[in-house]
Amino acid sequence: MTQSLTVSPSRGLRGEITVPGDKSISHRSIMLGSLAEGTTCVHGFLEGEDNLSTLKAFQAMGVNITRRSDGVLEIEGRGLHGLREPADVLDCGNSGTTMRLMTGLLAAQRFFSVLTGDQYLRKRPMKRVVEPLAAMGARIWGRDGAARAPLAINGAALRGIEYRSAIASAQVKSALLLAGLYAEGETTVHEPHLSRDHSERMLAFFGAEVRSFAGGVTIRPEPRLEGREVRVPGDISSAAFFLVAALITPGSELLVRNVGINPTRSGILDILRSMGGDLQLLDERTLSGEPVADVLVRASALRGVEIGGDLVPRAIDEFPVISVAAALAEGTTLIRDAQELRVKETDRIAAMVGELGSLGARVEALEDGMRIEGVAGLQGARVRSHGDHRIAMSMAVAALRAAAPVTIEDTACTATSFPNFWQLLEQVRA
């Protein structure tokens, strides 16, 4: 029996919360802290299942990682060439970030390794990182011609390349940048639109030579990375559920503290503001090279908008909850250029069309997005998460504006990125 939870309609969300640390930055802090010389201390590390998969993988390669009594994660870096061959298969769980970024890193190690994951991750496309890594000289084998995990990697001497990616993907870019740390010559990645730049920022923060330019980034090999104090901001992808929940629930006024507002990730703020959302950024500041602010959000009458182009990669993980906002906005919302949603933890276009439809929303699937006609309110129903943490939490947000309770099946998956989501939701409900 999978875990299910029932969420009742709400009369408003009030108070203030702090969401868990950014998942993307938490992954990278483990990886670069392990490759650095000296000790790295990570404040605000997200202890979600995805990040713990990365942590355990580096422990299996000889890195000493401990949690201090004050909650800070301490990593004893082994240097760029200090990882050792793992004694067993490395299990990435449900984490595409772990698998794709580590494929780039492991391709350059002088040892053999195997990456696998859960039933959902083993279905996700890996050729997008395997092909350019092979052009660098990587030796990688896997199911369907290395298009699916498990992936077996025999470390090799790599050469830098200039790669033009057909998609804007931070995971592809980051995998090549990590491989580029070890390659002969510079590695350059061009993108059609700028994807999230956490890797570039953190690589530079640790001492790598990274040069960003319009449309791409270049890294020079063999830097001396040095241990750092990393302060992880709150994850804007986690904050997004509460921002939308407060916007669509009358009577809401909510302050979400310490949210990362990296411009390559803050598309959700631009989209919600264009829909008429009342969001204010307070106390803007910088932590470990990342911009941060407190976000004050008030209930608002939303309107439909068109979303596409370079805005999409800046909000790709937030589209499930954006579709909830659109379902309750006045008029039509058109989402295009978001075909990447088809290859996430599940096909998020199909999943949101089906589950929102169960709640009485008017949603039509497009090949690369959705057309959503706003309705005045939703209805109670039993819905599925599809084993996808963002679908589960989006359905909980939708339930706040339903006429009757909504039961969500398989909610344990929220531990992937937001272990205390349900407790925070209960805390701020009026």
Buried (B, 14 or more C-beta within 10 A) or exposed (E): EEEBBEBEBBEBBBEEBBBBBBBBBBBBBBBBBBBBBEBBBBBBBBBBBBBBBBBBBBBBBBBEBEEEEEEBBBBBBBEBEBBEEBEEEBBBBBBBBBBBBBBBBBBBBEEEBBBBBBEBBBBBBBBBBBBBBBBBBBEBEBEEEBBBBBBBBBBBEBBBBEBEBEBBBBBBBBBBBBBBBBBEBBBBBBBBBBBBBBBBBBBBBBBBEBEEEEEBBBBBBEBEBBBBEBBBBBBBBBBBBBBBBBBBBEEBBBBBBBBBBBEBBBBBBBBBEBBBBBBEBEEEEEBBBBBBBBBBBBBBBBBBBEBEEBBBBBBBBBBBBBBBBBBBBBEBBBBBBBBBBBBBBBBBBBBBBBBBBBBBBEBEBBEBBBBBBBBEBBEBBEBBBBBBBBBBBBBBBBBBBBEEEBBBBBBBBBBBBBBBBBEBBEEBBE
